[in-house]
């Protein structure tokens, strides 16, 4: 019978991405929580896994560009937290607006909204803030247009209605996201719903 450490590494190695982040909960089908915790601790001490936060582990990687340990994949870590805590998580509106090219402002700390409790955690030395959000916001979790909606909410009615915002999103968003935004427009405030129609103004998308 394989020892617990080998079972864990076999599962980790089977993942498509080397940046996958795991938690003890991902291995509880292999044995008791105590056995899993002890195995993860041994793997971290041996350098086969890296502890990047409380109950969060990844495979150590070297950045060829920086010639040092590569930082943890934040998106993978957020996914692991959502999986472990059975919560939904969305990007903060400012971060979403920045990624979409709607603002040059950069958040001082990585922020996300969640249907879980508000809290702050450390991931690979970074401070990550989670803010509890209402059901009307969190219902977009899992939808491809969620970052767009978050960006629009952050901009607010007046700024988001600027024709330049519409043109940027119309140009940058792939059709599948425009379609998702349009089809779920009834879940938006009235002003944002009208924007969704403008962004997806191409009849082939809106139909």
N, C-alpha and C positions, 0 to 999 in steps of 0.2 A: 504494500500500500504506500502511495506517495505521501511524504510528509506534507504538512499544511503549507509550508513555504513554497514547495514545488507546485502544489495545486494552485496557489494564488498566482505565481508567476506564469504558469501555463495559461491561465485565464487572461492575465494582462497581455501576454504575448499574442493571444488570439485576436486582440482588438486591432482594427484596421489602422488606427492612428496611434503613433508613438506618444502623442500629447494627451492621450486619455488620462483623466483624473479619476481615481477610485476612492471609495470609502469602505470602512469595515462592512457596511450593510450589503455591499456588492458580493460578499463572500460568505454570508451567513448560511447559505445552503450547503457549504462545505464542512461546517462544524460549529461549535459553540462560539459565542461572542468572545469569550476569554481566549480560546485557542486562536481565533482570527486576529485579535489584538496582539497577542504574543508573537505570532508569525509576522505580522506587519512591522512590529518593533524590531524584530531580528533582521528583516529584509532592509529596513531603513539603516540600521547600524552597519550592515554589510555593504551598503551603497548600491544595492540592487533596486531599491525604491527610494524616493525622496519625500520626506514629509514637508508639505508646502503650507500646511495650516492644520488647525485642530481637526483630526480625523480625515485629512485629505492627503492623498499620495499620488505621485506620478513617477514615471521612469526618468532618471537623470539623463539630460541631453547636453551636448556641447554645441554652442553656437560657433560655426566656422568663421562667421564675420567678426564676432567679438572675441573669439578665441578664449571663451570662458563658459561657465555653466549657463545654459539658456534659461530664460525666465519661464515660469509656468504659463501654460495657456489659460488665460483668464476665462475665456468662454467655456472651456472644458471644465474648469473649476466651478463656475457658476452652475453648469449643468449637473455636476456631481452633487452640489448642495441642494439643488431642486429635487434631484432623484432621492437623495438621502432623507430630506426633511418633508418630502411629499408636498412641496409648495410650487407655485408658479412664479416665474420671475421674468420681468421685462426690463429693457434698458431705460434709463432715465431720459427724460425729454431732451435735456441739453446735449447729452452724449449722442442721441439719435439725430438731432438737428445738425450737430457738427459732422457726423459721418455722412450725412446726406448733402453736405455742402451748403446748408442753409444759414450757418453762422460760423464765424471764426473763433468764437468763444470756446474755451476748453475747460471742462470741469476740473476743479482742483483735486477732487478725489473721485474715484470710480463709484458711481451711484446707480442703483437699480431699484425698481419698485416690485413689490411682492404682495401676495395675499397672506403671507406669513407675518410674523412679528417684526417690527422695526428693530434693527440692531446694527452693530458694526463688527466686522470680522477682519482678520489679517490673513492674506493669502500671499505667500512668497514675499513677505515684507511689505506688501501694499495694503493700505487701509481701504476696505470696501464697505460701503454704506448701503443698507437695505431699508427702504421706507415702505411702510404698509400703505397700500392703495385700495381704493374703493372697488367694488365688483364691476362697476361700469368701465373702469380702466382695465382690470384684470381679465375681463371676458375676451380681450384681444390676444391673450397668451396662446401661442401655437399657430396664430394666423400670420401669413407672410407679410402682411401690411402693418403689423403691429409697430415696428419702428417709425413708420411714416405717421401713424396716428399719434404716437408719443411726441414726435417732433412738432406736429401741428398743435397739440395741446400746449406744449411749452411756448411756442410762438404766440399763441393767443389769437383771438378773433381778428384783430386789426392787422397784425403783422403777417399772419398766415394767409390773409386775403390779398396780400400784395401780388400783383400779376407776375412779378419776378419769381416769387415762390412757386406759383403754379407752373411757370415755364420751366424752372429748374427741375421740378419733380416730373413733369411731363417728359422731359428730355432724358432724365437719368434713370427713372424707374423702368425695370423690365415689364413686359406686358402682363406676366402672371401676377405681379404685385399690384399693378393698376387694376387688374380684374378683381383681385381679392378685396382691394379697397372699395371698389364700386359695389360689389355684391354685398358687402357688409355695411354699406353706408347708413342703413337705418339704425345701426348701433352707435352712431355718432351724434353729437349735438347738431342742431339744425345748420349752423354756419359751417361746420366741418363737413357735413353731408353734402352741402352745395359745392364745397371745394373738391370733394372726392369726384363729383360729377364732372367738374372742370378738368381735373387732372386726367380722368379717363374719358376725355371727350371724343376720342376716336370711336366711331360707331362699332368697329370690329371688336373693341375691348368692352364697351358698355353693353353690348348685346349678349 
